[in-house]
Amino acid sequence: MNTKQFLGAIAATLLKIAVAAVVIILVFRYAVKAYDFGYRVFADIPVSSGEGRTVSVVVSDDQDEKELSQLLEIKGLVQDADVFYIQEQLSEYKGKLKAGTYELSTAMTAQEMLEIMCGDTEETQQ
């Protein structure tokens, strides 16, 4: 084996190691992001602790779950609209949103908000 072949073999090996390292780093980063997203979906942590801030939310008949999720994020009731949407899709309240005006708090979990917006509770005002 001459010097040129030897250097070529070393370069090829280094390239393979670099590609493997990049792949490992990318897989690790996406795994961490996936874990974080899953944790936020299943942990169901409210935006604030204590009493929180009460916000009025109007749900209309033609509003879908994705639009509601975005509205709740804009109003500061959830931190991430996509997380709330997934929580609604995985909950027993999927597709059961009722039109109305609701008083929701930043101290409520997504489950509590869905319970109010999907059920006949005292918090509903129509």
MOPAC internal coordinates of N, CA, C and O (Angstrom, degrees):
PM7 1SCF
backbone

  N    0.0000 0     0.00 0     0.00 0    0    0    0
  C    1.4589 1     0.00 0     0.00 0    1    0    0
  C    1.5313 1   107.47 1     0.00 0    2    1    0
  O    1.2310 1   121.32 1   -54.83 1    3    2    1
  N    1.3163 1   115.09 1   125.17 1    3    2    1
  C    1.4540 1   117.60 1   179.94 1    5    3    2
  C    1.5387 1   110.17 1   -88.51 1    6    5    3
  O    1.2310 1   120.95 1    -4.57 1    7    6    5
  N    1.2984 1   115.80 1   175.43 1    7    6    5
  C    1.4532 1   122.36 1  -175.47 1    9    7    6
  C    1.5211 1   111.85 1   -62.10 1   10    9    7
  O    1.2310 1   120.34 1   140.74 1   11   10    9
  N    1.3161 1   116.96 1   -39.26 1   11   10    9
  C    1.4692 1   121.03 1  -178.79 1   13   11   10
  C    1.5289 1   110.46 1   -63.85 1   14   13   11
  O    1.2310 1   119.67 1   136.90 1   15   14   13
  N    1.3005 1   118.24 1   -43.10 1   15   14   13
  C    1.4641 1   121.55 1   178.32 1   17   15   14
  C    1.5255 1   110.68 1   -67.21 1   18   17   15
  O    1.2310 1   120.58 1   140.97 1   19   18   17
  N    1.3151 1   116.50 1   -39.03 1   19   18   17
  C    1.4580 1   121.55 1   179.85 1   21   19   18
  C    1.5261 1   110.92 1   -62.93 1   22   21   19
  O    1.2310 1   120.28 1   133.69 1   23   22   21
  N    1.3361 1   117.07 1   -46.31 1   23   22   21
  C    1.4688 1   121.20 1   178.53 1   25   23   22
  C    1.5314 1   111.27 1   -66.03 1   26   25   23
  O    1.2310 1   120.60 1   143.86 1   27   26   25
  N    1.3226 1   116.45 1   -36.14 1   27   26   25
  C    1.4594 1   120.24 1   177.06 1   29   27   26
  C    1.5191 1   111.45 1   -64.65 1   30   29   27
  O    1.2310 1   120.34 1   139.79 1   31   30   29
  N    1.3296 1   116.95 1   -40.21 1   31   30   29
  C    1.4705 1   121.09 1   178.27 1   33   31   30
  C    1.5227 1   110.73 1   -65.83 1   34   33   31
  O    1.2310 1   120.51 1   139.26 1   35   34   33
  N    1.3214 1   116.63 1   -40.74 1   35   34   33
  C    1.4759 1   120.57 1   178.11 1   37   35   34
  C    1.5275 1   110.03 1   -64.76 1   38   37   35
  O    1.2310 1   120.35 1   136.00 1   39   38   37
  N    1.3302 1   116.94 1   -44.00 1   39   38   37
  C    1.4692 1   120.76 1   179.54 1   41   39   38
  C    1.5316 1   110.65 1   -62.25 1   42   41   39
  O    1.2310 1   120.04 1   137.51 1   43   42   41
  N    1.3322 1   117.53 1   -42.49 1   43   42   41
  C    1.4623 1   121.05 1   179.10 1   45   43   42
  C    1.5261 1   110.87 1   -63.88 1   46   45   43
  O    1.2310 1   120.40 1   139.12 1   47   46   45
  N    1.3164 1   116.84 1   -40.88 1   47   46   45
  C    1.4638 1   120.95 1   178.59 1   49   47   46
  C    1.5305 1   110.90 1   -65.27 1   50   49   47
  O    1.2310 1   120.27 1   136.64 1   51   50   49
  N    1.3222 1   117.10 1   -43.36 1   51   50   49
  C    1.4664 1   121.01 1   178.25 1   53   51   50
  C    1.5299 1   111.04 1   -63.40 1   54   53   51
  O    1.2310 1   120.48 1   141.45 1   55   54   53
  N    1.3148 1   116.69 1   -38.55 1   55   54   53
  C    1.4660 1   120.61 1   177.78 1   57   55   54
  C    1.5266 1   110.75 1   -64.20 1   58   57   55
  O    1.2310 1   120.32 1   137.13 1   59   58   57
  N    1.3106 1   117.00 1   -42.87 1   59   58   57
  C    1.4675 1   120.95 1   177.99 1   61   59   58
  C    1.5222 1   111.05 1   -62.67 1   62   61   59
  O    1.2310 1   120.58 1   138.40 1   63   62   61
  N    1.3203 1   116.51 1   -41.60 1   63   62   61
  C    1.4688 1   120.84 1   178.40 1   65   63   62
  C    1.5287 1   110.20 1   -64.57 1   66   65   63
  O    1.2310 1   119.86 1   137.09 1   67   66   65
  N    1.3267 1   117.87 1   -42.91 1   67   66   65
  C    1.4662 1   121.64 1   179.23 1   69   67   66
  C    1.5285 1   111.03 1   -62.79 1   70   69   67
  O    1.2310 1   120.07 1   135.52 1   71   70   69
  N    1.3275 1   117.47 1   -44.48 1   71   70   69
  C    1.4655 1   121.19 1   178.91 1   73   71   70
  C    1.5289 1   109.93 1   -63.12 1   74   73   71
  O    1.2310 1   120.34 1   136.54 1   75   74   73
  N    1.3182 1   116.96 1   -43.46 1   75   74   73
  C    1.4656 1   120.89 1   178.83 1   77   75   74
  C    1.5272 1   110.58 1   -62.02 1   78   77   75
  O    1.2310 1   120.31 1   138.65 1   79   78   77
  N    1.3354 1   117.01 1   -41.35 1   79   78   77
  C    1.4659 1   120.91 1   179.34 1   81   79   78
  C    1.5289 1   110.90 1   -63.58 1   82   81   79
  O    1.2310 1   120.22 1   137.01 1   83   82   81
  N    1.3295 1   117.19 1   -42.99 1   83   82   81
  C    1.4644 1   120.84 1   178.90 1   85   83   82
  C    1.5314 1   110.42 1   -63.25 1   86   85   83
  O    1.2310 1   120.48 1   136.49 1   87   86   85
  N    1.3138 1   116.69 1   -43.51 1   87   86   85
  C    1.4670 1   120.53 1   178.81 1   89   87   86
  C    1.5274 1   110.41 1   -62.06 1   90   89   87
  O    1.2310 1   120.01 1   135.93 1   91   90   89
  N    1.3207 1   117.59 1   -44.07 1   91   90   89
  C    1.4693 1   121.13 1   179.19 1   93   91   90
  C    1.5223 1   110.97 1   -62.33 1   94   93   91
  O    1.2310 1   120.33 1   136.87 1   95   94   93
  N    1.3060 1   116.98 1   -43.13 1   95   94   93
  C    1.4732 1   120.72 1   179.56 1   97   95   94
  C    1.5252 1   110.53 1   -63.29 1   98   97   95
  O    1.2310 1   120.03 1   135.22 1   99   98   97
  N    1.3331 1   117.54 1   -44.78 1   99   98   97
  C    1.4679 1   120.85 1   179.73 1  101   99   98
  C    1.5303 1   111.53 1   -63.82 1  102  101   99
  O    1.2310 1   120.50 1   136.15 1  103  102  101
  N    1.3204 1   116.64 1   -43.85 1  103  102  101
  C    1.4668 1   120.19 1   178.33 1  105  103  102
  C    1.5212 1   109.95 1   -61.75 1  106  105  103
  O    1.2310 1   119.98 1   137.21 1  107  106  105
  N    1.3134 1   117.64 1   -42.79 1  107  106  105
  C    1.4614 1   121.75 1   179.05 1  109  107  106
  C    1.5292 1   111.39 1   -61.73 1  110  109  107
  O    1.2310 1   120.63 1   133.28 1  111  110  109
  N    1.3295 1   116.40 1   -46.72 1  111  110  109
  C    1.4707 1   119.83 1  -179.34 1  113  111  110
  C    1.5224 1   111.58 1   -61.88 1  114  113  111
  O    1.2310 1   120.06 1   135.73 1  115  114  113
  N    1.3329 1   117.49 1   -44.27 1  115  114  113
  C    1.4600 1   120.06 1  -179.97 1  117  115  114
  C    1.5257 1   111.42 1   -69.81 1  118  117  115
  O    1.2310 1   120.08 1   147.67 1  119  118  117
  N    1.3110 1   117.45 1   -32.33 1  119  118  117
  C    1.4649 1   120.38 1   176.49 1  121  119  118
  C    1.5282 1   110.50 1   -66.00 1  122  121  119
  O    1.2310 1   120.43 1   138.75 1  123  122  121
  N    1.3172 1   116.78 1   -41.25 1  123  122  121
  C    1.4694 1   120.74 1   178.01 1  125  123  122
  C    1.5281 1   110.08 1   -64.14 1  126  125  123
  O    1.2310 1   120.18 1   136.84 1  127  126  125
  N    1.3341 1   117.26 1   -43.16 1  127  126  125
  C    1.4663 1   120.71 1   178.58 1  129  127  126
  C    1.5299 1   110.98 1   -64.10 1  130  129  127
  O    1.2310 1   120.37 1   138.37 1  131  130  129
  N    1.3188 1   116.90 1   -41.63 1  131  130  129
  C    1.4644 1   120.81 1   179.27 1  133  131  130
  C    1.5255 1   110.42 1   -64.96 1  134  133  131
  O    1.2310 1   120.21 1   137.64 1  135  134  133
  N    1.3252 1   117.20 1   -42.36 1  135  134  133
  C    1.4599 1   120.94 1   177.61 1  137  135  134
  C    1.5229 1   110.28 1   -61.85 1  138  137  135
  O    1.2310 1   120.28 1   133.34 1  139  138  137
  N    1.3306 1   117.06 1   -46.66 1  139  138  137
  C    1.4632 1   121.24 1  -179.76 1  141  139  138
  C    1.5291 1   110.89 1   -59.78 1  142  141  139
  O    1.2310 1   120.24 1   135.39 1  143  142  141
  N    1.3311 1   117.14 1   -44.61 1  143  142  141
  C    1.4601 1   120.78 1   179.10 1  145  143  142
  C    1.5288 1   110.19 1   -62.48 1  146  145  143
  O    1.2310 1   120.37 1   133.34 1  147  146  145
  N    1.3206 1   116.90 1   -46.66 1  147  146  145
  C    1.4579 1   120.74 1   178.72 1  149  147  146
  C    1.5172 1   112.05 1   -61.62 1  150  149  147
  O    1.2310 1   120.55 1   139.39 1  151  150  149
  N    1.3115 1   116.56 1   -40.61 1  151  150  149
  C    1.4694 1   120.25 1   178.05 1  153  151  150
  C    1.5232 1   110.72 1   -60.88 1  154  153  151
  O    1.2310 1   120.73 1   133.82 1  155  154  153
  N    1.3424 1   116.21 1   -46.18 1  155  154  153
  C    1.4664 1   119.36 1  -179.48 1  157  155  154
  C    1.5238 1   111.82 1   -64.71 1  158  157  155
  O    1.2310 1   119.87 1   146.62 1  159  158  157
  N    1.3314 1   117.85 1   -33.38 1  159  158  157
  C    1.4655 1   121.08 1   178.57 1  161  159  158
  C    1.5252 1   110.20 1   -66.89 1  162  161  159
  O    1.2310 1   120.05 1   133.11 1  163  162  161
  N    1.3220 1   117.51 1   -46.89 1  163  162  161
  C    1.4577 1   120.63 1  -172.64 1  165  163  162
  C    1.5220 1   114.50 1   -92.06 1  166  165  163
  O    1.2310 1   119.32 1   163.09 1  167  166  165
  N    1.3267 1   118.91 1   -16.91 1  167  166  165
  C    1.4625 1   121.08 1   178.85 1  169  167  166
  C    1.5249 1   111.32 1   -74.91 1  170  169  167
  O    1.2310 1   120.15 1   147.19 1  171  170  169
  N    1.3364 1   117.32 1   -32.81 1  171  170  169
  C    1.4666 1   123.02 1   177.54 1  173  171  170
  C    1.5296 1   112.02 1    52.59 1  174  173  171
  O    1.2310 1   121.19 1  -120.23 1  175  174  173
  N    1.3192 1   115.33 1    59.77 1  175  174  173
  C    1.4596 1   122.41 1  -178.32 1  177  175  174
  C    1.5285 1   109.18 1   -95.41 1  178  177  175
  O    1.2310 1   119.73 1   -48.08 1  179  178  177
  N    1.3515 1   118.12 1   131.92 1  179  178  177
  C    1.4701 1   119.53 1   178.10 1  181  179  178
  C    1.5284 1   111.59 1   -69.29 1  182  181  179
  O    1.2310 1   121.14 1   -16.45 1  183  182  181
  N    1.3226 1   115.43 1   163.55 1  183  182  181
  C    1.4633 1   121.72 1  -179.20 1  185  183  182
  C    1.5288 1   110.57 1   -66.00 1  186  185  183
  O    1.2310 1   120.44 1   139.36 1  187  186  185
  N    1.3275 1   116.77 1   -40.64 1  187  186  185
  C    1.4579 1   119.59 1  -179.61 1  189  187  186
  C    1.5260 1   110.39 1  -134.50 1  190  189  187
  O    1.2310 1   121.24 1   -22.14 1  191  190  189
  N    1.3119 1   115.23 1   157.86 1  191  190  189
  C    1.4612 1   119.94 1   177.67 1  193  191  190
  C    1.5247 1   108.87 1   -98.75 1  194  193  191
  O    1.2310 1   120.37 1    -8.72 1  195  194  193
  N    1.2923 1   116.89 1   171.28 1  195  194  193
  C    1.4540 1   120.72 1  -178.48 1  197  195  194
  C    1.5149 1   110.74 1    79.04 1  198  197  195
  O    1.2310 1   120.88 1    33.95 1  199  198  197
  N    1.3173 1   115.92 1  -146.05 1  199  198  197
  C    1.4612 1   120.46 1  -178.14 1  201  199  198
  C    1.5246 1   112.51 1   -74.14 1  202  201  199
  O    1.2310 1   120.00 1   146.33 1  203  202  201
  N    1.2931 1   117.60 1   -33.67 1  203  202  201
  C    1.4553 1   120.39 1  -178.58 1  205  203  202
  C    1.5144 1   112.15 1    76.08 1  206  205  203
  O    1.2310 1   121.48 1     5.46 1  207  206  205
  N    1.3108 1   114.76 1  -174.54 1  207  206  205
  C    1.4638 1   122.72 1  -179.25 1  209  207  206
  C    1.5205 1   107.43 1  -112.38 1  210  209  207
  O    1.2310 1   120.02 1   -47.68 1  211  210  209
  N    1.3365 1   117.57 1   132.32 1  211  210  209
  C    1.4585 1   122.22 1   179.67 1  213  211  210
  C    1.5248 1   109.77 1   -86.60 1  214  213  211
  O    1.2310 1   121.33 1   -47.04 1  215  214  213
  N    1.3405 1   115.05 1   132.96 1  215  214  213
  C    1.4569 1   121.58 1  -178.18 1  217  215  214
  C    1.5206 1   108.64 1  -130.66 1  218  217  215
  O    1.2310 1   120.94 1   -42.55 1  219  218  217
  N    1.3250 1   115.81 1   137.45 1  219  218  217
  C    1.4639 1   121.36 1   177.50 1  221  219  218
  C    1.5298 1   109.05 1   -88.39 1  222  221  219
  O    1.2310 1   120.70 1   -48.79 1  223  222  221
  N    1.3436 1   116.26 1   131.21 1  223  222  221
  C    1.4600 1   122.18 1  -178.73 1  225  223  222
  C    1.5199 1   108.76 1  -127.46 1  226  225  223
  O    1.2310 1   120.66 1   -49.44 1  227  226  225
  N    1.3354 1   116.34 1   130.56 1  227  226  225
  C    1.4601 1   121.46 1   177.97 1  229  227  226
  C    1.5255 1   108.38 1  -105.53 1  230  229  227
  O    1.2310 1   121.20 1   -57.39 1  231  230  229
  N    1.3331 1   115.30 1   122.61 1  231  230  229
  C    1.4606 1   121.98 1   177.28 1  233  231  230
  C    1.5189 1   107.02 1  -107.86 1  234  233  231
  O    1.2310 1   120.36 1   -55.52 1  235  234  233
  N    1.3337 1   116.91 1   124.48 1  235  234  233
  C    1.4589 1   120.90 1  -179.92 1  237  235  234
  C    1.5298 1   110.15 1  -101.66 1  238  237  235
  O    1.2310 1   120.97 1   -15.94 1  239  238  237
  N    1.3381 1   115.75 1   164.06 1  239  238  237
  C    1.4672 1   121.52 1  -178.69 1  241  239  238
  C    1.5253 1   112.70 1   -62.02 1  242  241  239
  O    1.2310 1   120.46 1   144.79 1  243  242  241
  N    1.3357 1   116.73 1   -35.21 1  243  242  241
  C    1.4697 1   119.75 1  -175.74 1  245  243  242
  C    1.5334 1   113.13 1   -90.44 1  246  245  243
  O    1.2310 1   120.22 1  -174.25 1  247  246  245
  N    1.3193 1   117.19 1     5.75 1  247  246  245
  C    1.4614 1   121.56 1  -178.33 1  249  247  246
  C    1.5311 1   109.70 1   -86.85 1  250  249  247
  O    1.2310 1   120.50 1   -52.19 1  251  250  249
  N    1.3304 1   116.65 1   127.81 1  251  250  249
  C    1.4629 1   118.83 1   178.06 1  253  251  250
  C    1.5287 1   110.40 1   -92.56 1  254  253  251
  O    1.2310 1   120.89 1    -5.01 1  255  254  253
  N    1.3127 1   115.91 1   174.99 1  255  254  253
  C    1.4601 1   121.45 1  -175.18 1  257  255  254
  C    1.5240 1   112.50 1   -63.93 1  258  257  255
  O    1.2310 1   120.55 1   144.08 1  259  258  257
  N    1.3239 1   116.56 1   -35.92 1  259  258  257
  C    1.4675 1   120.47 1  -179.95 1  261  259  258
  C    1.5398 1   110.17 1   -64.79 1  262  261  259
  O    1.2310 1   120.55 1   135.93 1  263  262  261
  N    1.3255 1   116.55 1   -44.07 1  263  262  261
  C    1.4717 1   120.68 1   178.62 1  265  263  262
  C    1.5239 1   110.60 1   -64.79 1  266  265  263
  O    1.2310 1   120.22 1   139.34 1  267  266  265
  N    1.3266 1   117.19 1   -40.66 1  267  266  265
  C    1.4617 1   120.71 1   178.02 1  269  267  266
  C    1.5205 1   110.55 1   -62.64 1  270  269  267
  O    1.2310 1   120.40 1   137.77 1  271  270  269
  N    1.3108 1   116.84 1   -42.23 1  271  270  269
  C    1.4683 1   121.03 1   178.61 1  273  271  270
  C    1.5221 1   110.88 1   -58.85 1  274  273  271
  O    1.2310 1   120.59 1   135.91 1  275  274  273
  N    1.3250 1   116.48 1   -44.09 1  275  274  273
  C    1.4602 1   120.67 1   179.41 1  277  275  274
  C    1.5233 1   111.16 1   -66.08 1  278  277  275
  O    1.2310 1   120.38 1   141.30 1  279  278  277
  N    1.3324 1   116.87 1   -38.70 1  279  278  277
  C    1.4690 1   120.89 1   177.81 1  281  279  278
  C    1.5246 1   110.51 1   -63.19 1  282  281  279
  O    1.2310 1   120.21 1   135.93 1  283  282  281
  N    1.3266 1   117.20 1   -44.07 1  283  282  281
  C    1.4629 1   120.54 1  -179.99 1  285  283  282
  C    1.5281 1   111.48 1   -64.23 1  286  285  283
  O    1.2310 1   120.32 1   145.26 1  287  286  285
  N    1.3307 1   117.00 1   -34.74 1  287  286  285
  C    1.4632 1   119.89 1   176.81 1  289  287  286
  C    1.5301 1   110.25 1   -68.85 1  290  289  287
  O    1.2310 1   120.01 1   137.19 1  291  290  289
  N    1.3268 1   117.58 1   -42.81 1  291  290  289
  C    1.4644 1   121.46 1   179.25 1  293  291  290
  C    1.5241 1   110.63 1   -61.22 1  294  293  291
  O    1.2310 1   120.52 1   140.84 1  295  294  293
  N    1.3265 1   116.60 1   -39.16 1  295  294  293
  C    1.4732 1   121.10 1  -178.53 1  297  295  294
  C    1.5255 1   112.49 1   -80.59 1  298  297  295
  O    1.2310 1   120.02 1   177.03 1  299  298  297
  N    1.3308 1   117.56 1    -2.97 1  299  298  297
  C    1.4586 1   121.08 1   176.63 1  301  299  298
  C    1.5174 1   114.82 1    82.20 1  302  301  299
  O    1.2310 1   120.14 1  -164.08 1  303  302  301
  N    1.3288 1   117.34 1    15.92 1  303  302  301
  C    1.4640 1   120.36 1  -179.08 1  305  303  302
  C    1.5274 1   112.38 1   -86.67 1  306  305  303
  O    1.2310 1   120.25 1   155.98 1  307  306  305
  N    1.3186 1   117.12 1   -24.02 1  307  306  305
  C    1.4694 1   121.77 1   174.41 1  309  307  306
  C    1.5195 1   108.08 1  -133.03 1  310  309  307
  O    1.2310 1   120.97 1   -26.82 1  311  310  309
  N    1.3291 1   115.75 1   153.18 1  311  310  309
  C    1.4629 1   119.28 1  -178.64 1  313  311  310
  C    1.5183 1   112.44 1   -82.62 1  314  313  311
  O    1.2310 1   120.14 1   151.30 1  315  314  313
  N    1.3297 1   117.35 1   -28.70 1  315  314  313
  C    1.4630 1   120.90 1  -175.06 1  317  315  314
  C    1.5231 1   109.13 1  -143.19 1  318  317  315
  O    1.2310 1   120.67 1   -62.21 1  319  318  317
  N    1.3239 1   116.33 1   117.79 1  319  318  317
  C    1.4640 1   121.68 1  -178.37 1  321  319  318
  C    1.5259 1   111.60 1   -61.55 1  322  321  319
  O    1.2310 1   120.25 1   142.62 1  323  322  321
  N    1.3158 1   117.14 1   -37.38 1  323  322  321
  C    1.4642 1   120.07 1  -179.51 1  325  323  322
  C    1.5246 1   111.56 1   -65.68 1  326  325  323
  O    1.2310 1   120.50 1   141.13 1  327  326  325
  N    1.3272 1   116.64 1   -38.87 1  327  326  325
  C    1.4676 1   120.57 1   178.16 1  329  327  326
  C    1.5260 1   109.64 1   -64.77 1  330  329  327
  O    1.2310 1   120.04 1   135.29 1  331  330  329
  N    1.3343 1   117.52 1   -44.71 1  331  330  329
  C    1.4647 1   120.06 1   179.68 1  333  331  330
  C    1.5252 1   110.86 1   -63.16 1  334  333  331
  O    1.2310 1   120.53 1   139.08 1  335  334  333
  N    1.3231 1   116.60 1   -40.92 1  335  334  333
  C    1.4652 1   120.60 1   179.46 1  337  335  334
  C    1.5340 1   110.43 1   -59.96 1  338  337  335
  O    1.2310 1   120.21 1   134.39 1  339  338  337
  N    1.3155 1   117.20 1   -45.61 1  339  338  337
  C    1.4648 1   120.97 1   178.68 1  341  339  338
  C    1.5270 1   110.08 1   -64.75 1  342  341  339
  O    1.2310 1   120.15 1   139.01 1  343  342  341
  N    1.3276 1   117.32 1   -40.99 1  343  342  341
  C    1.4639 1   120.18 1   177.89 1  345  343  342
  C    1.5261 1   110.46 1   -59.75 1  346  345  343
  O    1.2310 1   120.24 1   138.33 1  347  346  345
  N    1.3301 1   117.15 1   -41.67 1  347  346  345
  C    1.4703 1   120.68 1   179.25 1  349  347  346
  C    1.5264 1   109.97 1   -66.52 1  350  349  347
  O    1.2310 1   120.13 1   137.67 1  351  350  349
  N    1.3279 1   117.36 1   -42.33 1  351  350  349
  C    1.4594 1   121.06 1  -178.70 1  353  351  350
  C    1.5314 1   111.95 1   -64.57 1  354  353  351
  O    1.2310 1   119.96 1   148.51 1  355  354  353
  N    1.3212 1   117.68 1   -31.49 1  355  354  353
  C    1.4588 1   121.88 1  -178.98 1  357  355  354
  C    1.5301 1   113.07 1   -90.45 1  358  357  355
  O    1.2310 1   120.26 1   172.70 1  359  358  357
  N    1.3210 1   117.11 1    -7.30 1  359  358  357
  C    1.4624 1   120.13 1  -175.33 1  361  359  358
  C    1.5289 1   111.80 1   -88.13 1  362  361  359
  O    1.2310 1   121.84 1    -9.34 1  363  362  361
  N    1.3094 1   114.09 1   170.66 1  363  362  361
  C    1.4648 1   120.43 1   175.52 1  365  363  362
  C    1.5333 1   111.39 1   -72.61 1  366  365  363
  O    1.2310 1   120.09 1   171.45 1  367  366  365
  N    1.3077 1   117.43 1    -8.55 1  367  366  365
  C    1.4704 1   122.44 1  -178.07 1  369  367  366
  C    1.5228 1   112.99 1   -95.12 1  370  369  367
  O    1.2310 1   119.66 1  -172.38 1  371  370  369
  N    1.3146 1   118.26 1     7.62 1  371  370  369
  C    1.4626 1   121.96 1  -177.91 1  373  371  370
  C    1.5326 1   110.60 1   -55.47 1  374  373  371
  O    1.2310 1   121.37 1   -57.00 1  375  374  373
  N    1.3475 1   114.98 1   123.00 1  375  374  373
  C    1.4594 1   120.89 1   177.15 1  377  375  374
  C    1.5134 1   114.83 1    75.55 1  378  377  375
  O    1.2310 1   119.52 1  -167.54 1  379  378  377
  N    1.3247 1   118.52 1    12.46 1  379  378  377
  C    1.4646 1   121.29 1  -175.96 1  381  379  378
  C    1.5308 1   113.40 1  -111.77 1  382  381  379
  O    1.2310 1   120.01 1  -163.94 1  383  382  381
  N    1.3370 1   117.58 1    16.06 1  383  382  381
  C    1.4617 1   119.87 1  -179.89 1  385  383  382
  C    1.5206 1   110.12 1   -62.65 1  386  385  383
  O    1.2310 1   120.90 1   -41.57 1  387  386  385
  N    1.3153 1   115.88 1   138.43 1  387  386  385
  C    1.4596 1   121.16 1   178.93 1  389  387  386
  C    1.5235 1   109.19 1  -113.46 1  390  389  387
  O    1.2310 1   121.16 1   -40.05 1  391  390  389
  N    1.3154 1   115.38 1   139.95 1  391  390  389
  C    1.4675 1   120.24 1   178.00 1  393  391  390
  C    1.5187 1   109.53 1   -65.91 1  394  393  391
  O    1.2310 1   121.24 1   -33.45 1  395  394  393
  N    1.3157 1   115.23 1   146.55 1  395  394  393
  C    1.4564 1   120.12 1   178.56 1  397  395  394
  C    1.5086 1   111.30 1   156.44 1  398  397  395
  O    1.2310 1   121.40 1     0.94 1  399  398  397
  N    1.3172 1   114.93 1  -179.06 1  399  398  397
  C    1.4550 1   122.31 1   176.59 1  401  399  398
  C    1.5215 1   107.29 1  -109.50 1  402  401  399
  O    1.2310 1   120.91 1   -51.99 1  403  402  401
  N    1.3147 1   115.86 1   128.01 1  403  402  401
  C    1.4535 1   121.06 1  -175.17 1  405  403  402
  C    1.5181 1   110.92 1  -124.79 1  406  405  403
  O    1.2310 1   120.92 1   -37.30 1  407  406  405
  N    1.3149 1   115.84 1   142.70 1  407  406  405
  C    1.4566 1   122.66 1   174.21 1  409  407  406
  C    1.5241 1   106.59 1  -100.05 1  410  409  407
  O    1.2310 1   120.81 1   -72.05 1  411  410  409
  N    1.3213 1   116.06 1   107.95 1  411  410  409
  C    1.4519 1   121.62 1  -177.91 1  413  411  410
  C    1.5260 1   109.28 1  -115.43 1  414  413  411
  O    1.2310 1   120.97 1   -23.65 1  415  414  413
  N    1.3092 1   115.76 1   156.35 1  415  414  413
  C    1.4597 1   120.96 1  -177.29 1  417  415  414
  C    1.5254 1   110.58 1  -118.51 1  418  417  415
  O    1.2310 1   121.30 1   -30.23 1  419  418  417
  N    1.3278 1   115.12 1   149.77 1  419  418  417
  C    1.4601 1   119.85 1   176.53 1  421  419  418
  C    1.5315 1   111.02 1   -69.00 1  422  421  419
  O    1.2310 1   120.04 1   167.30 1  423  422  421
  N    1.3285 1   117.52 1   -12.70 1  423  422  421
  C    1.4635 1   121.73 1   177.98 1  425  423  422
  C    1.5248 1   111.80 1   -87.86 1  426  425  423
  O    1.2310 1   119.94 1   177.73 1  427  426  425
  N    1.3370 1   117.71 1    -2.27 1  427  426  425
  C    1.4650 1   121.51 1   179.71 1  429  427  426
  C    1.5232 1   110.34 1   -85.72 1  430  429  427
  O    1.2310 1   121.56 1   -32.55 1  431  430  429
  N    1.3255 1   114.62 1   147.45 1  431  430  429
  C    1.4599 1   119.83 1   172.66 1  433  431  430
  C    1.5267 1   108.18 1   -82.39 1  434  433  431
  O    1.2310 1   120.56 1   -12.95 1  435  434  433
  N    1.3095 1   116.53 1   167.05 1  435  434  433
  C    1.4671 1   120.83 1   178.07 1  437  435  434
  C    1.5260 1   110.11 1   -59.90 1  438  437  435
  O    1.2310 1   120.29 1   140.63 1  439  438  437
  N    1.3197 1   117.05 1   -39.37 1  439  438  437
  C    1.4694 1   121.93 1   179.21 1  441  439  438
  C    1.5288 1   110.70 1   -60.29 1  442  441  439
  O    1.2310 1   120.28 1   137.08 1  443  442  441
  N    1.3209 1   117.08 1   -42.92 1  443  442  441
  C    1.4664 1   120.98 1   179.65 1  445  443  442
  C    1.5304 1   110.79 1   -66.48 1  446  445  443
  O    1.2310 1   120.19 1   138.98 1  447  446  445
  N    1.3326 1   117.24 1   -41.02 1  447  446  445
  C    1.4712 1   120.05 1   178.47 1  449  447  446
  C    1.5224 1   110.65 1   -64.36 1  450  449  447
  O    1.2310 1   120.38 1   136.25 1  451  450  449
  N    1.3177 1   116.87 1   -43.75 1  451  450  449
  C    1.4665 1   120.64 1   179.47 1  453  451  450
  C    1.5197 1   110.59 1   -63.30 1  454  453  451
  O    1.2310 1   120.37 1   139.85 1  455  454  453
  N    1.3091 1   116.90 1   -40.15 1  455  454  453
  C    1.4651 1   120.97 1   178.70 1  457  455  454
  C    1.5199 1   110.53 1   -58.95 1  458  457  455
  O    1.2310 1   120.64 1   138.40 1  459  458  457
  N    1.3161 1   116.38 1   -41.60 1  459  458  457
  C    1.4643 1   120.75 1  -179.88 1  461  459  458
  C    1.5235 1   110.84 1   -70.73 1  462  461  459
  O    1.2310 1   120.11 1   135.10 1  463  462  461
  N    1.3344 1   117.40 1   -44.90 1  463  462  461
  C    1.4690 1   120.40 1  -175.70 1  465  463  462
  C    1.5255 1   113.63 1   -76.65 1  466  465  463
  O    1.2310 1   120.14 1   167.70 1  467  466  465
  N    1.3190 1   117.33 1   -12.30 1  467  466  465
  C    1.4640 1   120.49 1  -178.90 1  469  467  466
  C    1.5223 1   112.95 1  -111.48 1  470  469  467
  O    1.2310 1   120.33 1   167.18 1  471  470  469
  N    1.3052 1   116.98 1   -12.82 1  471  470  469
  C    1.4510 1   119.64 1  -175.97 1  473  471  470
  C    1.5163 1   112.15 1  -115.24 1  474  473  471
  O    1.2310 1   121.26 1    -7.34 1  475  474  473
  N    1.3031 1   115.19 1   172.66 1  475  474  473
  C    1.4617 1   121.43 1   175.74 1  477  475  474
  C    1.5090 1   107.36 1   -92.15 1  478  477  475
  O    1.2310 1   120.88 1   -89.91 1  479  478  477
  N    1.3389 1   115.92 1    90.09 1  479  478  477
  C    1.4517 1   120.43 1   179.50 1  481  479  478
  C    1.5100 1   109.55 1  -115.48 1  482  481  479
  O    1.2310 1   121.52 1    -8.39 1  483  482  481
  N    1.3148 1   114.70 1   171.61 1  483  482  481
  C    1.4564 1   120.18 1   179.23 1  485  483  482
  C    1.5248 1   111.72 1   -69.01 1  486  485  483
  O    1.2310 1   120.16 1   161.93 1  487  486  485
  N    1.3148 1   117.30 1   -18.07 1  487  486  485
  C    1.4594 1   121.73 1  -176.51 1  489  487  486
  C    1.5295 1   111.66 1   -76.74 1  490  489  487
  O    1.2310 1   119.66 1   169.27 1  491  490  489
  N    1.3345 1   118.26 1   -10.73 1  491  490  489
  C    1.4603 1   122.13 1  -177.22 1  493  491  490
  C    1.5268 1   109.28 1   -82.91 1  494  493  491
  O    1.2310 1   121.39 1   -45.33 1  495  494  493
  N    1.3060 1   114.94 1   134.67 1  495  494  493
  C    1.4656 1   120.98 1   177.07 1  497  495  494
  C    1.5299 1   107.66 1  -130.40 1  498  497  495
  O    1.2310 1   119.59 1   -64.62 1  499  498  497
  N    1.3513 1   118.38 1   115.38 1  499  498  497
  C    1.4621 1   119.34 1   178.46 1  501  499  498
  C    1.4865 1   111.86 1  -122.13 1  502  501  499
  O    1.2310 1   120.10 1   180.00 1  503  502  501

